[in-house]
Amino acid sequence: MMNEPIRLNKYFSEIGFCSRRAADKLIDQERVLINNKTAIVGQKVNRDDIIKVDGELLNTKKERQVYLAFNKPIGIVCTTDTRVEKDNIIDFINYPSRIYPIGRLDKPSEGLIFLTNDGEIVNKILRARNNHEKEYLVTVNKPVTDDFISKMGIGIPILDTITRKCFVKQTHKKQFKIILTQGLNRQIRRMCEYLDYRVIKLIRTRIMNVNLDLDVGKYRELTSKEIESIKELVVDSNKTID
């Protein structure tokens, strides 16, 4: 299993069970047992420990790494907690092995999202400072103006910060394309609301080197070339600190 004690969340990540962040959430929810005792965040485990999640013995065998691209429909929630959310992404996809989404896409939004069982790549992609691009096509409730495009690109004050400068281009009378390198909570919707616009439809069309090419509700395996390119893009990314 392991030669020296290792933090439980790191171990979950290394065997491809889930990301460190997801592991800490499981531990917080008291769903993890170590030697039949409730685990705590930051706890270390060793090769003699018996680890259970939701009462089931943890499979310590290294699984085949899975990388999926999914076109999330409106109304589906990006959570792995299948006990809380009825319309969650895990139950919707119903993939035969355990996977989890990389990041989030709001319930009223649709479009591209990755799912995987590779915890290390999750940690790297989620580091906002790595400047990984995400592209969106947004429809709003009234005509887009040059002033709107300019202000969106320069930066908008939301959530006690100023959004990073970004690429914004009008694509239709009430539609624009925007490329972000950060992922604040409901960022595009909040940016539009600040300028007195309301988002009618929001579709994520690209993450890094992968473009949306699926019907709504469908998924596919990432190609070996796409995976290789993603790993090259995140090769210098800092992993989550122990």
C-alpha positions, 0 to 999 in steps of 0.5 A: 500500500505505502512504505511510510505514513501518508496523509489520507487525502493525498493517498485517495488522490494517488490511488485515483479514488478522488481529488484531495479536495473531494477526499477532505469533503468525504472526511468532513462528512464523516463518511471515511473510517480508518480501522473502524474509527471516523477519520479526521482531516489531516490524518495519516494512514499506513499500509496496515490500516483498513480504510472504508468509504461509506462502509465499503472497503477502499480498493487499493488497486490502481485503476485505469485512469479515465479522462472524460469530456462531457457536455453538461445539460442545464439542471445537472449539478456538478457534485459527487454527493449523490445522497444530497443532489438528485440531479447530480452529474455522477448519477446522470453519466452513470459511468461504470467506475468512480469518477469526479468532475474537475471544477464546476459548471453552474446548474443553469449553465451547460457545456464542457466539463472534464471528469476523471479519476486522476487526482493529481491532474485535478489538483493541477488544473484547479490551481487558478494561477496556472492561467488555464483558459476556459471559453464561453458563449454567452447570450444576454437579455439586451443588445451588447454594446462596445462599452459593455465589451470594453468593461468586461474585458478590463475587469469587473469588481465582484466578490471583493476583487477585480476580475482578471483582464480577459478576451471578450468579443461580440458574436451576435446582437445579444451574444458574446464570447469570453475567455477566462483564466480564473473561476470565481463563483458564478463569475460571468453572471455576476460580471454581467449583473454588475453592468445591468445585464442578465445572462439568458444562456451560458455555454462553456465551449472550450477548456484549454486545448479541448473544444466542445464537440458533443451533443448535450448530455453526451460524453466521450473519452479524451483522446491520447493526444488531448490528454498528452497536451493537457499534461504538457499544459499543467506540467509546471503547475503546483500540486496542492500542498500537503 
